[in-house]
Amino acid sequence: MEFLKKGKKTIAIIMTLVVVLTGMYICAQRHGDVMWTSAPDFAISAGQAILVDGDTGRVLYEKAADQRAYPASTTKIMTALLTLEILEKYDSPLDQKVEVPAEAEGVEGSSLYLKAGEKISIEDLLYGMMLVSGNAVSY
C-alpha cells in the first residue's frame, strides 16, 4: 500500500498542475490582450503553447492557443488516478490480475502490444500506462 500512497501523491500533483494550467488557459481566452505572439529569445517545439500571468490573467505568450487539441496524456493521468482511488476504496491489491479487453488490442500510439484475453496485474498496467505511455491501458 506504500506504493499506492506515493503513486496517488504524484498523480495528485500532476492533476493539480493540469487543472491550474487549464484554468490559466480559460482565463487567458477571456482577456484578449496578448503581450507577445512570437518568441525570438526561446524556442518551443510544441505545436501549441500559452503563458499567462497568474496574477493578472494577461497572456504573455501564445502559439496556436485557440487551436483545438487532443487531451493527450491527461486521459491516462485521470485513468491512473481513478484506478488508484478505486483500489484504495475497495482495499484491492495492485497485484490483482485483470483481463485485457478486445478493444485494447492494437490501439494506435501504444507500445505495450497488449493481446485480448491476456491477464496482467493492475500494477504492471499502471506502470505501462504512466512510464511507457501505453495508450491501450486506458481502455
N, C-alpha and C positions, 0 to 999 in steps of 0.2 A: 504493500500500500504506500510505501515511501515514494516509489516511482510515480504513483498516481498523484500524490500531493505536489511533487516537483513539476510534473507534466501539466497539471492544472494551473499552477502559478505561472509557468512560462506561457501557456496558451492565453491565460487571462491578461498578461502584459501585452501580448501581441494583439489580442482583440481590442484592448484599450487604445492602443496606437491606431488601429484601423478605424475605430469609432471617432477618435479625435480628428484624424486626418479627413475622414468623410465629412464631419461637421465643419471643418475648415473649408472644405471644397464647397459645401452648400452655402455657407456664409459668403464665400467669395463670389458665387454666382449672383447674389443679391446686391453686391457692390460692384458696379461696372467699371470703376476706376482701376486701371492696370498700370503699375509703375514701369515694368519692362515687358516687352514682347519678345526680346531676344537677349541672349546672354553671351556676349563675346568673351567674357572672362572665365567661363567654365563650360564644360561640355556635359550634356545629358544624353545618354544613349537611349533612354526610354522614349517611346513614341508619344507619351503624354506625361505632363508634369504640371504641378501647381504649387506655388509657395505663397502662403498667406501670413500676414502679420496677425498673430494671435490676439493681440490687444485691440487693434483697430478693425480687423477684418479686411484690410486692404490687400488686394492682390499685388504681390511684389514681383512675381514671375509666373508666366504660364506658357505652356506649349501644348496646343491642341486640347485644352482643358474642357471644351464643350463637346468634344467628340465622344460618342458612346463607346464604352469598352466592356469587355467581359470581366467578371469579378475575380478571375484567376484563382490564386491560392486562398483567397478569403473563404471560399466554399470549403476547402479542405480544413482550414483552421476551425471553422464553425462545426464541421462534422466531427473533428477530433475532440473539441470541447464538449459537445453534446454527448459523445460516446463516453468520455471520462465521467461526466456528471451522472449518466445512467448507470454506469458500472458502480459508482460510489453509492448511489441511491439504493440499488438492489444488492449491494455488497457482493458483487460478482468479481471473479478473479480475471486478471489480464491474460492468464494463460488459457482461458476458455477458448475452445475452437469453434469457429463458425464456417459455414459452407459458402463458397463463392457463388453468387447468383449468375445466371447465364448472361444478364445484361452487363456484367462487369468484364466479361471476356472480350478482348480485342478493343478496348476503349482507346481512342486516339490520345497521344501525349503521355501514355503510361509506360513506365519502364519496368513494371513488375511482372508482366506477362502472366496474369492470373488465368487459371483454367476453370471453367464452370464445374461445380461439384467438388473442387479441391477444398480441403479443410485446413484452415490456417488460424493460428492464435490471434486474438484481438490485439495483443501487444505487438506482434510482428506486422499486422496490418497498419497499426498506428505509426510504427517506425517507418514502414514503407511509404505511407501517405505523407508524413511530415519531413522525413530526411531525404528520401529518394524522389519525393514529389509525385508519387504514383496516383494519377487521376482516377484509375479504376476503383480504388479503395473507397472513394466517396459514394459509389453506387450502393 
